[in-house]
Amino acid sequence: VQLQASGGGLVQTGGSLRLSCTALGRTLSNYAMGWFRQAPGKEREFVAARSKNGARTEYADSVQGRVTISGDSDKSTVYLIMNSLKPEDTAIYYCAARITPSSYMLASGYSYASSYTYWGQGTEVTVSS
């Protein structure tokens, strides 16, 4: 599946953004989804994950309570809704997809980039102080 991430931009501290991850030409209903981010000079890190049907989600401690991963009704787009943004949220954000056995559960490895097969190109988020 080919993924396209969008929605990044420049926002002030405390602001909000909604990132989108769209599957080109197909739905995402067969894939568990994840969002990762990579700040300059740092390793790519886990942000959020969602099971195939959205029944289970998990978040990194650093974004818990400020970020929501969700999908749309036709299952072609997954969103990362980010509120109360901080300068340390500045990074390139990547969406990723993988096939998992269960629709309801998040399989092990959901927070590891190496567990995902398909990746979008990234969208840049800059939070100014």
N, C-alpha and C positions, 0 to 999 in steps of 0.2 A: 504494500500500500504506500502511495506517495502522500506525504504530509506537508502541509503548508501552514506555518505559524505567522501570525500577524497581531497587531494591536499594541505593540510597544511604542514607547515615546518618552518624552521628557515631562516629568511631573514634580511638583514640589512635595516636600516632606508632609506627610499626612494625607496626601492625595490618593486617588484610586485609578486603577487601570483594569481593563478586561482584555486578556489575551485570548486569541482564538487559534484553534488547531483544526484545520479542515482536511478531510481526506478527499483527494482529487478523484472523482469518478466512481466513488464507492462509499459505503457507509463504514462507520467505525464500530458497528454493533458486535463484530466478532473479535474485537481487540480490547485488551486491558490497556489503559492509558497512563502515561506518566508525564510530569513536567519536571525538568531539571534546569539548573542555571549555572552559568560559569562567569565569575567575575574576573577582571584582568589579573593575571598572575596567580590565579587559584585553580584548584581542581573543580571539575564539574560536580555539582552536588544536587541531591534529591530535594524536590520541593513538595510534590504532591502526587498521589496515585489514585486511580479509580478502577474498580472492577468493570467487567464488560457491561453489565447492566446498571452500574452505578450504585449497587446496593452497599458496597463497601468503599470507603475512602480513607486515606491515610495522609498525614502531613508531617513535614519536618518540624521539629520543635521551634525552629527559628521563625516559622510563619504561622504556626498554630493559632487559630482565632482571628487571623487577619486575611486568610486566603481560603477560597473555596474552589474546588474542581467540580465541574458539572458538565452535562451533555445536553444537546438540544433534542427535541421530540423526534426528528427524523434521523437522528443518530449519525449525522454527517460531520458534526462539529463538536469539539470538546473545548470548554472554556477554563481559564484560570482567572478568577475574579480576585483582585488584590486590593485591599483597603489599608488605610493607615500606613502607607508606604514610608520606608525609612531609607536614608542614604545607603545603608548596608544591603538594601535590596537591589542596588544597581548591578546589572549583569546582563548577559545575553541569555534569554530564556528559550529552551528547546522543548518541544513536545516529542513524545516517543510512544510507540505502540508495540505490543507483543501479544502473541496468541497464548492463552492460558486455558487449562482444562475446564475451569468452573466459570459460570457467568456471574455467580454471586460473591465468590470469595476472591481475595487478592492472593495470588500464589506467592510463595516465598521468593525473595529476591526483588520485590517491587521497588525497593529503594536503591537498587544498584543499576547503574547505567548499562552495564554489561548484560543485564537480563533482557534488554529491549532490542528488538530486531530492526524496527523502522524509526527513522528520525526526520523531523522537519529541519529547516535550514536555520532556525533561530530568529528571534526578534529581540531587539535591544531595548532595555528599560533603564532609564537614567533618573534617579531621584535626587533632586537638588536640595541642599540644606538651607 
